[in-house]
Amino acid sequence: MSSEEPNLTKIRNHALRLLSKRSYSQLQLELKLLRHYPEKEVMTLLEELIERRLLDDASLAEERALMLRSRRHWGTQRIKGDLRRLGFNAKMVARATDRAESAFPSEETLARVIQVWTRKNGEPGSVARLKKLFDHCRRQGFPSQMVRDLLEPFWGRLDR
């Protein structure tokens, strides 16, 4: 048994303990483990975890994109930003957002965002309130033109 084996076992146990609580991207797990262990051993372990399919960035990216679209009602732009922040590559991000779009179309999700906002805050009765709703939809990650199109019916009901 080499001198590296006990340390690799310790790192493996730490990584498995982390993964048992929640899913991590490869980058997230790498950064977390590098705080405590040498880079060479961490990289060896990550390769092992990927090989054993205990660490799968592609499926994690898809799961996260679907969760963000269905539960948080985020638009594609915001989902892409979140996935890039977590260290997923462009190909995985594109695949994940395409999957989320096919499962939960943007326009339907945006309509839901508008419905929830108007239920909580009331229907916008002024340009300022309509602007607040527009800004909210943009922050959720939906494209400006799509937001304008879905907010068009509110213009006719504004108090001018």
N, CA, C and O of each residue as an XYZ file, in Angstrom:
640
protein
N       0.842     -1.174      0.000
C       0.000      0.000      0.000
C       0.890      1.240      0.000
O       1.726      1.403      0.889
N       0.718      2.105     -0.979
C       1.558      3.289     -1.076
C       1.143      4.331     -0.043
O       0.080      4.241      0.570
N       2.024      5.331      0.130
C       1.727      6.381      1.115
C       0.560      7.257      0.665
O      -0.067      7.933      1.481
N       0.272      7.243     -0.644
C      -0.837      8.058     -1.157
C      -2.194      7.427     -0.877
O      -3.196      8.138     -0.797
N      -2.247      6.107     -0.726
C      -3.519      5.408     -0.561
C      -4.355      5.889      0.628
O      -5.541      6.167      0.449
N      -3.787      6.000      1.839
C      -4.620      6.461      2.955
C      -5.196      7.859      2.715
O      -6.339      8.132      3.082
N      -4.406      8.742      2.099
C      -4.887     10.090      1.832
C      -5.972     10.079      0.755
O      -6.958     10.809      0.857
N      -5.790      9.257     -0.268
C      -6.790      9.152     -1.331
C      -8.097      8.588     -0.772
O      -9.176      9.016     -1.182
N      -8.016      7.657      0.137
C      -9.210      7.113      0.791
C      -9.906      8.202      1.606
O     -11.132      8.307      1.614
N      -9.107      8.997      2.278
C      -9.665     10.101      3.070
C     -10.372     11.117      2.167
O     -11.465     11.587      2.485
N      -9.741     11.448      1.045
C     -10.341     12.396      0.091
C     -11.611     11.805     -0.505
O     -12.624     12.492     -0.634
N     -11.551     10.515     -0.873
C     -12.717      9.837     -1.446
C     -13.892      9.874     -0.463
O     -15.021     10.177     -0.848
N     -13.619      9.565      0.802
C     -14.683      9.595      1.817
C     -15.266     10.990      1.964
O     -16.481     11.151      2.080
N     -14.406     11.995      1.958
C     -14.875     13.381      2.054
C     -15.769     13.722      0.855
O     -16.849     14.290      1.015
N     -15.301     13.366     -0.344
C     -16.070     13.653     -1.562
C     -17.412     12.924     -1.557
O     -18.438     13.506     -1.909
N     -17.404     11.670     -1.164
C     -18.653     10.893     -1.131
C     -19.617     11.431     -0.079
O     -20.833     11.421     -0.275
N     -19.069     11.899      1.031
C     -19.919     12.508      2.054
C     -20.589     13.773      1.501
O     -21.775     14.005      1.735
N     -19.823     14.584      0.771
C     -20.386     15.789      0.154
C     -21.451     15.424     -0.883
O     -22.530     16.016     -0.910
N     -21.138     14.447     -1.735
C     -22.064     14.052     -2.800
C     -23.320     13.371     -2.262
O     -24.351     13.353     -2.934
N     -23.240     12.816     -1.065
C     -24.430     12.171     -0.496
C     -25.451     13.211     -0.039
O     -26.638     12.911      0.085
N     -24.981     14.438      0.211
C     -25.885     15.494      0.671
C     -26.567     16.218     -0.482
O     -27.742     16.574     -0.397
N     -25.807     16.436     -1.578
C     -26.367     17.094     -2.754
C     -25.444     16.877     -3.936
O     -24.316     16.413     -3.769
N     -25.910     17.206     -5.123
C     -25.084     17.063     -6.327
C     -24.157     18.265     -6.455
O     -24.523     19.389     -6.112
N     -22.972     18.012     -6.948
C     -21.991     19.061     -7.203
C     -21.521     18.935     -8.640
O     -21.462     17.835     -9.189
N     -21.185     20.076     -9.252
C     -20.517     20.017    -10.548
C     -19.064     19.648    -10.277
O     -18.592     19.733     -9.143
N     -18.376     19.246    -11.308
C     -16.978     18.868    -11.151
C     -16.180     20.047    -10.593
O     -15.360     19.871     -9.692
N     -16.418     21.241    -11.122
C     -15.698     22.427    -10.659
C     -15.993     22.718     -9.190
O     -15.075     23.007     -8.422
N     -17.260     22.644     -8.794
C     -17.619     22.910     -7.403
C     -16.932     21.931     -6.459
O     -16.368     22.334     -5.442
N     -16.979     20.651     -6.794
C     -16.374     19.634     -5.941
C     -14.849     19.803     -5.901
O     -14.219     19.662     -4.853
N     -14.287     20.103     -7.051
C     -12.843     20.321     -7.119
C     -12.418     21.466     -6.199
O     -11.472     21.324     -5.424
N     -13.109     22.587     -6.284
C     -12.764     23.740     -5.444
C     -12.931     23.423     -3.964
O     -12.116     23.832     -3.137
N     -13.979     22.701     -3.642
C     -14.232     22.350     -2.246
C     -13.132     21.439     -1.696
O     -12.673     21.625     -0.570
N     -12.718     20.464     -2.490
C     -11.690     19.526     -2.036
C     -10.295     20.149     -2.018
O      -9.466     19.803     -1.176
N     -10.042     21.070     -2.950
C      -8.726     21.712     -3.001
C      -8.445     22.575     -1.772
O      -7.291     22.906     -1.500
N      -9.475     22.936     -1.038
C      -9.269     23.700      0.204
C      -8.523     22.873      1.246
O      -7.860     23.421      2.126
N      -8.637     21.532      1.136
C      -8.107     20.664      2.178
C      -7.035     19.684      1.701
O      -6.265     19.170      2.513
N      -6.978     19.418      0.381
C      -6.115     18.356     -0.102
C      -5.276     18.821     -1.283
O      -5.619     19.803     -1.941
N      -4.162     18.112     -1.562
C      -3.289     18.464     -2.685
C      -3.980     18.264     -4.039
O      -4.826     17.384     -4.201
N      -3.599     19.097     -4.996
C      -4.242     19.100     -6.308
C      -4.121     17.759     -7.036
O      -5.100     17.279     -7.606
N      -2.950     17.160     -7.023
C      -2.739     15.908     -7.746
C      -3.708     14.826     -7.271
O      -4.308     14.123     -8.085
N      -3.857     14.698     -5.976
C      -4.733     13.662     -5.429
C      -6.202     13.971     -5.699
O      -6.992     13.068     -5.972
N      -6.563     15.245     -5.621
C      -7.946     15.644     -5.903
C      -8.282     15.334     -7.359
O      -9.361     14.816     -7.648
N      -7.378     15.644     -8.268
C      -7.642     15.394     -9.687
C      -7.756     13.894     -9.968
O      -8.586     13.473    -10.774
N      -6.935     13.102     -9.313
C      -7.019     11.635     -9.457
C      -8.386     11.144     -8.998
O      -9.020     10.323     -9.661
N      -8.827     11.652     -7.867
C     -10.126     11.238     -7.339
C     -11.264     11.678     -8.264
O     -12.190     10.906     -8.510
N     -11.202     12.905     -8.775
C     -12.262     13.390     -9.668
C     -12.364     12.511    -10.914
O     -13.463     12.190    -11.366
N     -11.225     12.127    -11.461
C     -11.239     11.237    -12.625
C     -11.916      9.911    -12.281
O     -12.687      9.368    -13.072
N     -11.616      9.405    -11.093
C     -12.232      8.152    -10.646
C     -13.745      8.308    -10.499
O     -14.506      7.439    -10.927
N     -14.174      9.400     -9.902
C     -15.609      9.633     -9.700
C     -16.344      9.771    -11.034
O     -17.465      9.285    -11.186
N     -15.713     10.430    -11.986
C     -16.313     10.583    -13.315
C     -16.409      9.220    -13.994
O     -17.429      8.882    -14.595
N     -15.344      8.451    -13.891
C     -15.312      7.116    -14.489
C     -16.389      6.217    -13.890
O     -17.015      5.433    -14.604
N     -16.604      6.329    -12.589
C     -17.614      5.523    -11.901
C     -19.017      6.134    -12.021
O     -19.975      5.605    -11.457
N     -19.132      7.232    -12.745
C     -20.395      7.933    -12.997
C     -21.047      8.457    -11.721
O     -22.272      8.551    -11.632
N     -20.228      8.793    -10.745
C     -20.734      9.420     -9.526
C     -20.720     10.939     -9.659
O     -21.297     11.657     -8.842
N     -20.057     11.406    -10.693
C     -19.967     12.837    -10.989
C     -20.267     12.993    -12.471
O     -19.462     12.594    -13.313
N     -21.418     13.571    -12.796
C     -21.847     13.680    -14.192
C     -22.370     15.090    -14.443
O     -23.528     15.395    -14.159
N     -21.509     15.938    -14.975
C     -21.869     17.333    -15.190
C     -23.015     17.510    -16.186
O     -23.862     18.384    -16.000
N     -23.052     16.701    -17.226
C     -24.087     16.863    -18.254
C     -25.488     16.654    -17.679
O     -26.385     17.461    -17.922
N     -25.674     15.589    -16.930
C     -27.013     15.341    -16.376
C     -27.330     16.328    -15.256
O     -28.488     16.709    -15.083
N     -26.324     16.746    -14.497
C     -26.557     17.746    -13.452
C     -26.995     19.073    -14.065
O     -27.897     19.730    -13.545
N     -26.366     19.465    -15.161
C     -26.737     20.710    -15.837
C     -28.187     20.644    -16.324
O     -28.940     21.608    -16.180
N     -28.572     19.510    -16.897
C     -29.951     19.364    -17.373
C     -30.951     19.387    -16.225
O     -31.988     20.044    -16.312
N     -30.641     18.676    -15.157
C     -31.530     18.661    -13.989
C     -31.697     20.067    -13.415
O     -32.803     20.484    -13.072
N     -30.583     20.789    -13.319
C     -30.636     22.137    -12.747
C     -31.444     23.070    -13.654
O     -32.255     23.858    -13.166
N     -31.229     22.985    -14.954
C     -31.970     23.841    -15.893
C     -33.473     23.561    -15.807
O     -34.281     24.490    -15.806
N     -33.839     22.298    -15.735
C     -35.259     21.945    -15.612
C     -35.847     22.449    -14.296
O     -36.977     22.936    -14.265
N     -35.084     22.331    -13.213
C     -35.559     22.802    -11.915
C     -35.732     24.327    -11.925
O     -36.738     24.838    -11.433
N     -34.764     25.045    -12.477
C     -34.842     26.509    -12.500
C     -36.015     26.986    -13.350
O     -36.652     27.987    -13.022
N     -36.305     26.272    -14.447
C     -37.417     26.671    -15.310
C     -38.744     26.324    -14.659
O     -39.661     27.145    -14.661
N     -38.867     25.118    -14.097
C     -40.165     24.679    -13.595
C     -40.502     25.263    -12.224
O     -41.657     25.612    -11.980
N     -39.532     25.376    -11.334
C     -39.836     25.835     -9.974
C     -39.618     27.322     -9.762
O     -40.413     27.984     -9.096
N     -38.544     27.843    -10.328
C     -38.240     29.266    -10.115
C     -38.725     30.139    -11.258
O     -38.699     31.366    -11.163
N     -39.167     29.510    -12.335
C     -39.699     30.221    -13.503
C     -38.672     31.180    -14.101
O     -38.988     32.331    -14.402
N     -37.440     30.696    -14.272
C     -36.384     31.505    -14.857
C     -36.398     31.369    -16.370
O     -36.748     30.321    -16.912
N     -36.014     32.442    -17.040
C     -35.865     32.442    -18.480
C     -34.519     31.855    -18.881
O     -33.646     31.631    -18.042
N     -34.372     31.613    -20.166
C     -33.172     30.969    -20.687
C     -31.908     31.763    -20.384
O     -30.880     31.172    -20.052
N     -31.959     33.082    -20.491
C     -30.766     33.891    -20.255
C     -30.262     33.733    -18.822
O     -29.059     33.603    -18.597
N     -31.156     33.742    -17.879
C     -30.748     33.618    -16.485
C     -30.252     32.193    -16.175
O     -29.304     32.014    -15.411
N     -30.892     31.202    -16.768
C     -30.454     29.819    -16.577
C     -29.044     29.638    -17.142
O     -28.190     29.028    -16.499
N     -28.803     30.167    -18.341
C     -27.464     30.063    -18.936
C     -26.414     30.694    -18.028
O     -25.345     30.119    -17.822
N     -26.708     31.858    -17.493
C     -25.767     32.523    -16.596
C     -25.471     31.700    -15.360
O     -24.323     31.606    -14.925
N     -26.503     31.106    -14.798
C     -26.330     30.283    -13.596
C     -25.477     29.056    -13.898
O     -24.584     28.715    -13.123
N     -25.743     28.400    -15.005
C     -24.986     27.197    -15.353
C     -23.526     27.527    -15.663
O     -22.626     26.772    -15.294
N     -23.290     28.651    -16.337
C     -21.904     29.060    -16.609
C     -21.176     29.385    -15.306
O     -19.997     29.066    -15.151
N     -21.878     30.017    -14.378
C     -21.293     30.359    -13.080
C     -20.854     29.100    -12.331
O     -19.865     29.122    -11.599
N     -21.586     28.015    -12.515
C     -21.265     26.759    -11.844
C     -20.162     25.969    -12.554
O     -19.746     24.914    -12.075
N     -19.693     26.476    -13.692
C     -18.558     25.851    -14.367
C     -18.894     24.857    -15.448
O     -18.019     24.106    -15.878
N     -20.131     24.826    -15.903
C     -20.483     23.913    -16.992
C     -20.006     24.512    -18.313
O     -20.050     25.728    -18.497
N     -19.551     23.659    -19.230
C     -19.062     24.175    -20.513
C     -20.230     24.583    -21.414
O     -21.383     24.242    -21.152
N     -19.910     25.309    -22.467
C     -20.936     25.885    -23.348
C     -21.834     24.819    -23.978
O     -23.035     25.032    -24.139
N     -21.257     23.687    -24.329
C     -22.034     22.616    -24.952
C     -23.082     22.063    -23.979
O     -24.229     21.833    -24.360
N     -22.682     21.852    -22.726
C     -23.615     21.358    -21.710
C     -24.707     22.384    -21.427
O     -25.874     22.031    -21.256
N     -24.316     23.662    -21.378
C     -25.276     24.732    -21.117
C     -26.316     24.779    -22.234
O     -27.514     24.881    -21.971
N     -25.856     24.703    -23.468
C     -26.779     24.740    -24.612
C     -27.733     23.551    -24.594
O     -28.934     23.707    -24.811
N     -27.194     22.369    -24.334
C     -28.030     21.162    -24.294
C     -29.058     21.250    -23.163
O     -30.222     20.892    -23.345
N     -28.624     21.725    -22.007
C     -29.512     21.809    -20.846
C     -30.627     22.833    -21.070
O     -31.784     22.576    -20.737
N     -30.278     23.998    -21.637
C     -31.313     25.011    -21.864
C     -32.272     24.590    -22.966
O     -33.458     24.916    -22.907
N     -31.781     23.874    -23.967
C     -32.667     23.351    -25.015
C     -33.659     22.362    -24.414
O     -34.843     22.372    -24.752
N     -33.171     21.519    -23.533
C     -34.049     20.534    -22.872
C     -35.105     21.240    -22.022
O     -36.277     20.862    -22.040
N     -34.688     22.266    -21.278
C     -35.633     23.014    -20.442
C     -36.669     23.719    -21.314
O     -37.849     23.774    -20.966
N     -36.225     24.253    -22.442
C     -37.133     24.947    -23.355
C     -38.166     23.994    -23.942
O     -39.336     24.348    -24.080
N     -37.731     22.784    -24.288
C     -38.691     21.842    -24.865
C     -39.669     21.320    -23.812
O     -40.828     21.048    -24.127
N     -39.219     21.181    -22.583
C     -40.112     20.696    -21.519
C     -41.046     21.794    -21.016
O     -42.222     21.544    -20.751
N     -40.515     23.013    -20.888
C     -41.288     24.150    -20.365
C     -41.003     25.359    -21.253
O     -40.056     26.103    -20.997
N     -41.816     25.563    -22.297
C     -41.561     26.671    -23.230
C     -41.499     28.034    -22.530
O     -42.235     28.296    -21.578
N     -40.604     28.887    -23.024
C     -40.371     30.208    -22.429
C     -41.643     31.037    -22.344
O     -41.912     31.674    -21.325
N     -42.417     31.026    -23.410
C     -43.603     31.873    -23.428
C     -44.611     31.465    -22.347
O     -45.216     32.321    -21.702
N     -44.784     30.176    -22.160
C     -45.690     29.696    -21.102
C     -45.158     30.045    -19.716
O     -45.913     30.432    -18.824
N     -43.856     29.902    -19.554
C     -43.240     30.221    -18.268
C     -43.357     31.712    -17.981
O     -43.666     32.108    -16.857
N     -43.109     32.540    -18.993
C     -43.232     33.987    -18.817
C     -44.675     34.369    -18.487
O     -44.906     35.228    -17.636
N     -45.631     33.749    -19.142
C     -47.044     34.019    -18.830
C     -47.329     33.696    -17.362
O     -48.073     34.412    -16.692
N     -46.739     32.627    -16.882
C     -46.898     32.244    -15.466
C     -46.258     33.285    -14.546
O     -46.832     33.626    -13.512
N     -45.081     33.793    -14.907
C     -44.408     34.834    -14.118
C     -45.296     36.070    -14.021
O     -45.456     36.647    -12.946
N     -45.869     36.469    -15.146
C     -46.748     37.642    -15.173
C     -47.989     37.395    -14.321
O     -48.414     38.277    -13.574
N     -48.568     36.214    -14.427
C     -49.755     35.865    -13.644
C     -49.459     35.933    -12.151
O     -50.244     36.499    -11.392
N     -48.346     35.368    -11.725
C     -47.981     35.375    -10.300
C     -47.745     36.806     -9.826
O     -48.199     37.185     -8.747
N     -47.034     37.607    -10.630
C     -46.752     38.994    -10.250
C     -48.049     39.788    -10.099
O     -48.218     40.523     -9.126
N     -48.958     39.641    -11.053
C     -50.208     40.412    -10.983
C     -51.096     39.923     -9.834
O     -51.847     40.714     -9.264
N     -51.024     38.657     -9.493
C     -51.793     38.164     -8.357
C     -51.248     38.744     -7.050
O     -52.022     39.079     -6.154
N     -49.951     38.862     -6.937
C     -49.332     39.400     -5.717
C     -49.446     40.919     -5.626
O     -49.712     41.463     -4.554
N     -49.244     41.604     -6.755
C     -49.125     43.063     -6.754
C     -50.298     43.793     -7.390
O     -50.341     45.023     -7.384
N     -51.234     43.056     -7.930
C     -52.344     43.683     -8.638
C     -51.952     44.002    -10.072
O     -50.774     44.071    -10.421
N     -52.977     44.194    -10.884
C     -52.712     44.509    -12.284
C     -52.099     45.903    -12.390
O     -52.561     46.830    -11.725
N     -51.059     46.063    -13.222
C     -50.427     47.387    -13.325
C     -51.400     48.418    -13.880
O     -51.969     48.239    -14.957
N     -51.582     49.505    -13.126
C     -52.524     50.540    -13.550
C     -51.847     51.798    -14.052
O     -52.521     52.739    -14.472
N     -50.523     51.829    -14.016
C     -49.784     52.994    -14.500
C     -48.554     52.515    -15.268
O     -48.168     51.347    -15.209
N     -47.960     53.452    -15.983
C     -46.754     53.122    -16.740
C     -45.643     52.688    -15.786
O     -44.889     51.764    -16.089
N     -45.543     53.351    -14.638
C     -44.494     53.001    -13.666
C     -44.663     51.561    -13.170
O     -43.675     50.836    -13.046
N     -45.888     51.141    -12.888
C     -46.142     49.769    -12.418
C     -45.877     48.745    -13.533
O     -45.359     47.656    -13.286
N     -46.245     49.124    -14.761
C     -45.984     48.245    -15.895
C     -44.472     48.095    -16.103
O     -43.987     47.016    -16.445
N     -43.742     49.183    -15.892
C     -42.278     49.145    -15.990
C     -41.697     48.218    -14.921
O     -40.735     47.497    -15.189
N     -42.270     48.228    -13.715
C     -41.809     47.328    -12.653
C     -42.017     45.873    -13.056
O     -41.150     45.029    -12.831
N     -43.162     45.588    -13.648
C     -43.440     44.231    -14.107
C     -42.484     43.840    -15.233
O     -41.965     42.724    -15.255
N     -42.258     44.758    -16.160
C     -41.319     44.508    -17.258
C     -39.927     44.196    -16.703
O     -39.290     43.227    -17.116
N     -39.465     45.021    -15.768
C     -38.136     44.824    -15.170
C     -38.045     43.484    -14.436
O     -37.022     42.802    -14.493
N     -39.115     43.123    -13.755
C     -39.148     41.833    -13.056
C     -38.977     40.683    -14.049
O     -38.204     39.755    -13.811
N     -39.694     40.755    -15.143
C     -39.610     39.697    -16.161
C     -38.213     39.641    -16.782
O     -37.698     38.557    -17.053
N     -37.605     40.795    -17.005
C     -36.247     40.830    -17.552
C     -35.245     40.222    -16.571
O     -34.345     39.486    -16.975
N     -35.402     40.531    -15.281
C     -34.496     39.963    -14.268
C     -34.636     38.446    -14.182
O     -33.687     37.744    -13.835
N     -35.818     37.955    -14.497
C     -36.029     36.504    -14.494
C     -35.339     35.836    -15.691
O     -35.227     34.611    -15.735
N     -34.876     36.636    -16.660
C     -34.099     36.084    -17.766
C     -34.836     35.911    -19.074
O     -34.419     35.121    -19.921
N     -35.923     36.636    -19.253
C     -36.676     36.528    -20.502
C     -36.288     37.655    -21.448
O     -35.984     38.760    -21.000
N     -36.295     37.388    -22.762
C     -35.912     38.417    -23.735
C     -36.915     39.571    -23.770
O     -38.118     39.378    -23.599
N     -36.389     40.767    -23.995
C     -37.204     41.994    -23.975
C     -38.409     41.917    -24.897
O     -39.521     42.265    -24.499
N     -38.193     41.463    -26.128
C     -39.297     41.437    -27.095
C     -40.419     40.503    -26.649
O     -41.595     40.826    -26.815
N     -40.072     39.371    -26.094
C     -41.082     38.435    -25.613
C     -41.876     39.067    -24.465
O     -43.097     38.930    -24.391
N     -41.172     39.752    -23.585
C     -41.842     40.420    -22.459
C     -42.784     41.494    -22.989
O     -43.932     41.584    -22.555
N     -42.299     42.319    -23.937
C     -43.148     43.367    -24.520
C     -44.407     42.774    -25.140
O     -45.507     43.293    -24.951
N     -44.235     41.687    -25.877
C     -45.377     41.057    -26.546
C     -46.429     40.586    -25.540
O     -47.627     40.771    -25.758
N     -45.983     39.983    -24.451
C     -46.943     39.467    -23.470
C     -47.525     40.563    -22.573
O     -48.585     40.379    -21.975
N     -46.836     41.696    -22.479
C     -47.372     42.806    -21.678
C     -48.235     43.761    -22.513
O     -48.844     44.679    -21.964
N     -48.290     43.555    -23.813
C     -49.058     44.425    -24.717
C     -50.512     44.626    -24.271
O     -50.991     45.759    -24.321
N     -51.236     43.593    -23.841
C     -52.638     43.802    -23.428
C     -52.810     44.774    -22.255
O     -53.864     45.393    -22.112
N     -51.789     44.907    -21.427
C     -51.895     45.813    -20.281
C     -51.885     47.291    -20.674
O     -52.413     48.126    -19.939
N     -51.294     47.622    -21.820
C     -51.204     49.023    -22.245
C     -52.584     49.656    -22.421
O     -52.795     50.815    -22.065
N     -53.507     48.892    -22.968
C     -54.845     49.427    -23.212
C     -55.624     49.680    -21.921
O     -56.595     50.437    -21.933
N     -55.223     49.071    -20.822
C     -55.949     49.219    -19.562
C     -55.278     50.188    -18.594
O     -55.692     50.288    -17.439
N     -54.251     50.903    -19.046
C     -53.526     51.825    -18.163
C     -54.300     53.104    -17.913
O     -55.001     53.600    -18.795
N     -54.168     53.639    -16.699
C     -54.679     54.980    -16.380
C     -53.621     55.956    -16.860
O     -52.503     55.978    -16.345
N     -53.972     56.747    -17.831
C     -52.953     57.668    -18.385
C     -53.030     59.023    -17.790
O     -52.246     59.901    -18.151
